[in-house]
Amino acid sequence: MFDVRLPTQRINTMEINKMTKGTMNTIHNLKIRSVDFNAINGGDKKAEFRINDHEYKKGDFLGLHEIDDNDNFTSDSIFVKVTDVTVIDSDLYPQIGGEFVLLSFELSSMSYVFA
């Protein structure tokens, strides 16, 4: 099987801040399990259910930091740009409505590995 991950570069957070300067977009740093990280990085996964605790909005970036099965961080991180935020409707799903969002996203050109 081929490794279809995007090429990565080393970059520091000051460079990321320069790239997003002048925008109202926020970078949300999140942990993500290896299986989901690989699916996103390979282009197979384009959405994620998350607890609605970050005030996500369209145009924001998610810094997805891979964790292994023991909850330890690996050295891999990627960035995705949020293309849609759907708040789960509490009328349709009273058990979870408002507590969760479906985040749709696309891989960003800001895909880097932090040293």
N, C-alpha and C positions, 0 to 999 in steps of 0.2 A: 504494500500500500504506500502511496506517495504522501509526503508531508506537504499539505496544501496551505500551511500557515503563511501569512503575509511576512515579508521581510521586516525585521525589527531594527531599531537603532537605539543607541544609548542617548538619553537626553535628561536634563535636569528640570526641576519644576519651574525655575525662573524662565527657561526657554518656552515652556508651555504657557506661562502667564503672558509672555510677549505675543504668542500666537493668538491668544484670545483677547488681548487688550482692546478696549474700545467696544467690546460686545457686552451684552447683558447676560450672556450665557454663563451658566455655572458648571463647574466640573464636580460631579459627585463621585467620590471614591468608594467602591463597593467590593466586597469579597465575592468570589464566585468559584464554585467547584470545578475541578478539572474537566469533567465530562461536558459541562455547559460551556466552559471557556473554549474548549477545542471545537465544539459545534459552532460557536459564534465566530471564532477565528477562521474556521474553514468555510464560512458562508452558509452553513446549513440552518442556523438558528437566527431569527431576526426579531424576536420578541421575548419578553420575560415578565412574569408576574412578580411584583415586589410589594412589600408593605409600604403604604403611602406615608412615609415619614421624612421625606426629603424635599417636599414642594417641587417635584419634577415638573419641567415644562419643555415644550417642543423647542428644539435648538440647543438644549443643554447637552453636555458631554458626560458620559459615564466612564470613569476609569475603572476597568474591571481587572481586579488583581486576583490571580489564580491561587487557590488553596488546594492542598492535597486531601486525601481521605482522613488524615489526622488533624485537619484544620491548621496546618502549617503553610505559611506563604511560600510559594515557589518564586522564582525570579521573574516570572512572566506577567506582563500587564499589557492590555490593549485598551484603546479608546474607541467608543462608539458614539455616534451622534443620535440623539433622540429625535425621531421623526413624528411620533404621535404618543400622547398620553391619554389613556382611557381609564377613567375612574370607574370602578365597579359599582354599578347602580344598586343602592340599598333597597329600592323597591323590588328589583328582580332577585337579588341575593341578600336578604336581610341579615344572614349570618355573617357575611364578610363585607357587605357594601360599605364603601367609603374607606375601609381599612386597607384595601389593596388596589393597585393600579396595574394595567397592562402597558408596559413600555415597549413600543416598536422602535427599532433603531437600525442604523446602517453602520458598517465599519467606517471609521474615520481615517483620514490620512495621518492623523496623530496616533499611530500605532507604534508604541515603543516598549522597550524593556528597560526597566530601571536597574542601575548597577547597585 
